[in-house]
Amino acid sequence: MKLSMNSNHNVNAKKVIDQDNFFIKKKFSQNFLLDENIIKKIIIESKIDENSYVIEVGPGLGALTKHIVKIAKKVLLYEVDEDLIPILKDFFKGFKNIEIIHKDFLKANVKEDIRQYFEGSPKVELISNLPYHITTPIIMKVLEECENIKSLTLMMQLEVAKRLTSVPNTKDYNALSIIIQDQTNARYLFKVPKTVFKPKPQVDSAVIKLDKIDRNDSFEKKDFYEFVHKAFAQRRKTLINNLNDGYSQFTKLHFKDLLERNGISDTIRGEALSLEEFKKIYRDFIKERD
């Protein structure tokens, strides 16, 4: 499919695409957002201002970017498609507060880029319409490697958005829900229908907001997350059975006692426990394991 782009900065998002030819590449999960009202809602929810340093991953043809760059102090774009780089540079050539780099965000040294382009600002915001196939890896990279990025306003596949912001005893709640909510205040903002994209994807999207928080837990996060993943290994199994499968050196009786000591039923499944309940039994578990 061939798209094109208009260099007039004042046009609405639907008219951004209408001059220079550009071929959409399926390998990059390119679905361009065209609805100006939704774009403005994303910008409002991000709460960026004239002091904001903003990273955008996969700007595409600049529908979001053209609003961000008019507000933020400095904007850094990561675009993996080399054919889009000259289009973006031409479109934004009148702006002095934007840097456009041809990099795969997942392979980039983001900390070094923040030092170089943002003077090492300790408070950076990420706004992005994330490619469906790498949504989770991008989020995890930010959480694990990019301490300067404090807030993320993200559009993604509806199913993933629900999973990241879900609560116990819902069908979307899983290990990833707990990991995300351990590190951020995760909020579901609004649904985005598939009809406002070109090309139109097969599923709807949604926008969520992740604000990082520091919980200062005394235990090793990586080990705790492994514990959580094992608790959800097979959704139909009870928590005891999943933990017994994951830590075969302990008996089911051991895990039964662990749950009972912490006031939790021995027939419960992982999806019924809150983040704090998982931390409670994990702290008790590592006392004996270690």
C-alpha positions in Angstrom: 0.0 0.0 0.0 1.3 3.5 -0.9 0.9 6.5 1.3 2.1 10.1 0.9 2.8 13.1 3.1 2.0 16.8 2.9 4.6 19.2 4.3 2.1 21.8 5.6 2.4 21.7 9.4 -1.1 23.2 9.9 -3.1 20.5 8.1 -5.2 18.0 10.1 -4.0 14.4 10.5 -6.1 13.0 7.7 -4.4 15.4 5.3 -0.9 14.7 6.5 -0.7 11.9 4.0 -1.0 13.3 0.5 2.2 14.2 -1.4 5.5 12.3 -1.1 5.0 8.6 -1.9 5.7 6.1 0.9 5.1 2.3 0.8 3.8 0.7 4.0 6.0 -2.2 5.3 4.2 -5.0 7.1 7.4 -6.1 8.8 7.3 -2.9 10.9 3.6 -3.3 11.8 3.0 0.1 10.3 -0.6 1.3 11.0 -0.8 5.1 10.8 -3.3 6.9 13.1 -5.4 9.5 11.2 -8.0 10.7 13.6 -7.1 14.2 14.8 -9.4 14.1 17.8 -7.8 10.9 19.1 -4.4 12.4 18.5 -5.3 15.5 20.6 -6.7 13.3 23.4 -3.4 11.4 23.6 -1.4 14.7 23.8 -3.8 16.0 26.5 -3.5 12.8 28.6 0.3 12.9 28.3 0.3 16.2 30.2 3.5 17.4 28.5 4.4 21.1 28.6 7.0 23.5 27.5 9.5 21.9 30.0 9.0 18.4 28.7 11.7 16.2 27.1 9.8 13.6 25.0 10.8 10.4 23.2 8.5 9.0 20.5 9.1 5.5 19.2 8.0 4.8 15.6 6.7 8.3 14.7 5.6 7.0 11.2 4.5 10.1 9.2 4.4 12.4 12.2 0.7 12.7 13.0 1.5 12.6 16.8 4.8 14.3 16.5 3.5 17.5 14.9 1.6 18.2 18.1 4.3 17.1 20.5 7.0 19.3 18.8 4.8 22.4 19.2 4.6 21.9 23.0 7.7 20.1 24.3 11.1 21.6 25.1 12.9 18.8 23.1 11.7 15.8 21.1 13.7 12.7 20.1 12.3 10.4 17.5 13.4 6.7 17.0 12.4 5.5 13.5 13.6 2.1 12.3 12.3 2.5 8.7 15.1 4.3 6.8 12.6 5.4 4.1 10.7 7.5 6.6 13.8 9.4 7.8 14.1 11.9 4.9 10.3 12.4 4.9 10.3 13.2 8.6 13.4 15.5 8.4 11.8 17.4 5.5 8.5 17.7 7.3 10.0 19.0 10.6 12.9 21.0 9.1 11.5 24.2 10.5 11.7 23.0 14.1 14.9 23.4 16.2 13.7 21.3 19.1 13.6 17.9 17.4 16.1 15.1 16.7 15.3 12.3 14.3 17.5 9.2 14.5 17.4 6.1 12.4 17.6 3.5 15.2 15.8 0.4 16.4 14.7 1.5 19.8 15.1 -2.1 21.2 18.8 -2.0 20.2 19.5 1.6 21.2 21.5 2.8 24.2 18.6 5.0 25.3 20.5 6.2 28.4 23.3 7.5 26.3 20.9 9.1 23.8 19.2 10.9 26.7 22.6 12.2 27.8 23.5 13.3 24.3 20.2 14.8 23.1 18.4 15.8 26.4 21.4 16.8 28.5 20.8 13.8 30.7 17.4 15.1 31.9 16.2 12.9 34.9 12.6 13.3 33.7 11.8 12.1 30.2 8.4 11.2 28.9 7.6 8.6 26.2 4.6 8.9 23.9 4.1 6.4 21.2 1.7 4.4 19.0 3.6 1.2 19.6 4.0 -1.5 16.9 1.8 -4.4 17.9 4.5 -7.1 17.6 7.0 -5.4 19.9 4.8 -3.7 22.4 5.8 -5.7 25.5 9.6 -5.7 24.7 9.6 -1.9 24.3 7.8 -1.4 27.6 10.1 -3.9 29.5 13.2 -2.2 28.0 12.0 1.2 29.4 11.2 -0.3 32.8 14.5 -2.2 33.0 17.0 0.1 31.3 15.7 3.6 31.1 15.4 5.1 34.6 15.2 8.6 33.1 11.9 7.8 31.4 9.3 8.5 34.1 6.0 8.4 32.2 4.7 6.5 29.2 1.6 7.4 27.3 1.1 4.5 24.9 -1.3 3.2 22.2 -1.3 -0.5 21.7 -3.5 -3.5 20.8 -6.7 -3.4 23.0 -6.1 -6.9 24.4 -2.6 -6.0 25.6 -3.8 -2.7 27.1 -6.5 -4.5 29.1 -3.9 -7.1 30.3 -1.5 -4.4 31.5 -4.1 -2.5 33.4 -6.3 -5.4 34.6 -7.2 -6.3 38.2 -7.4 -9.7 40.1 -10.2 -12.1 39.2 -10.5 -10.9 35.6 -9.7 -12.8 32.5 -7.0 -10.4 31.4 -5.1 -10.5 34.7 -1.8 -12.4 34.4 1.9 -12.2 35.4 2.6 -9.3 33.1 -0.2 -7.3 34.8 1.5 -7.8 38.1 5.0 -6.9 36.8 3.7 -3.7 35.2 1.7 -2.6 38.2 4.6 -3.3 40.5 6.7 -0.7 38.7 4.0 1.8 37.5 0.7 3.3 38.2 -1.0 1.8 35.2 -4.2 3.4 33.9 -6.5 2.4 31.0 -7.5 5.7 29.3 -9.7 5.0 26.2 -10.4 2.6 23.3 -9.3 3.5 19.8 -11.3 1.8 17.0 -9.4 0.1 14.1 -11.3 2.3 11.6 -9.1 5.3 12.4 -5.9 3.7 11.1 -4.5 3.3 7.6 -4.1 0.6 6.7 -6.8 -0.7 9.0 -5.6 -3.3 11.5 -7.6 -6.4 12.3 -8.1 -5.4 16.0 -9.0 -2.3 18.0 -6.4 -0.4 20.0 -6.4 1.5 23.3 -4.4 4.2 25.0 -2.9 3.6 28.5 -0.7 5.7 30.8 2.1 4.2 32.9 3.7 6.5 35.5 6.7 4.9 37.1 6.8 4.4 40.9 9.6 3.3 43.2 8.4 0.8 45.7 11.8 0.3 47.4 11.2 -3.5 48.0 14.1 -5.2 49.8 14.0 -8.3 47.6 15.4 -9.0 44.1 12.8 -8.0 41.5 14.0 -10.4 38.8 13.5 -13.4 41.2 10.1 -12.1 42.4 8.9 -11.8 38.8 10.1 -15.4 38.1 8.0 -16.5 41.1 5.0 -14.7 39.7 5.5 -16.2 36.2 5.6 -19.7 37.7 2.4 -18.9 39.7 0.6 -18.3 36.3 2.4 -21.1 34.3 -0.9 -22.9 33.7 -4.0 -20.8 34.3 -6.3 -23.6 35.1 -4.1 -25.0 37.9 -4.2 -23.9 41.5 -1.4 -21.7 42.8 -0.1 -24.6 44.9 0.2 -26.9 41.8 1.9 -24.2 39.7 4.4 -23.3 42.4 5.1 -27.0 43.0 5.8 -27.5 39.3 8.0 -24.5 39.3 9.9 -25.3 42.5 10.0 -29.1 42.5 12.4 -29.2 45.4 9.5 -28.3 47.7 6.4 -30.4 48.3 2.8 -29.4 47.8 2.4 -29.6 51.6 5.1 -26.9 51.9 3.2 -24.5 49.6 -0.1 -25.4 51.4 1.5 -24.3 54.7 2.9 -21.2 53.0 -0.5 -20.0 51.9 -2.3 -20.9 55.1 0.3 -19.0 57.2 -0.6 -15.9 55.1 -4.3 -16.4 55.3 -4.8 -17.6 51.7 -6.9 -20.5 50.7 -5.0 -23.6 49.4 -7.4 -23.9 46.5 -6.8 -20.4 45.1 -5.5 -19.7 41.6 -2.8 -17.1 40.8 -5.3 -14.7 39.1 -7.1 -14.2 42.4 -4.1 -12.6 44.2 -3.3 -9.0 44.3 0.3 -7.6 43.9 0.6 -7.1 47.6 -0.6 -10.7 48.4 2.0 -12.0 45.9 4.7 -10.0 47.7 3.5 -11.3 51.1 3.8 -15.0 50.2 7.0 -14.4 48.2 8.8 -12.8 51.2 7.7 -15.7 53.3 8.8 -18.2 50.6 12.4 -16.8 50.2 13.0 -16.9 54.0 12.8 -20.7 53.8 14.3 -21.1 50.3 17.4 -19.0 51.0 
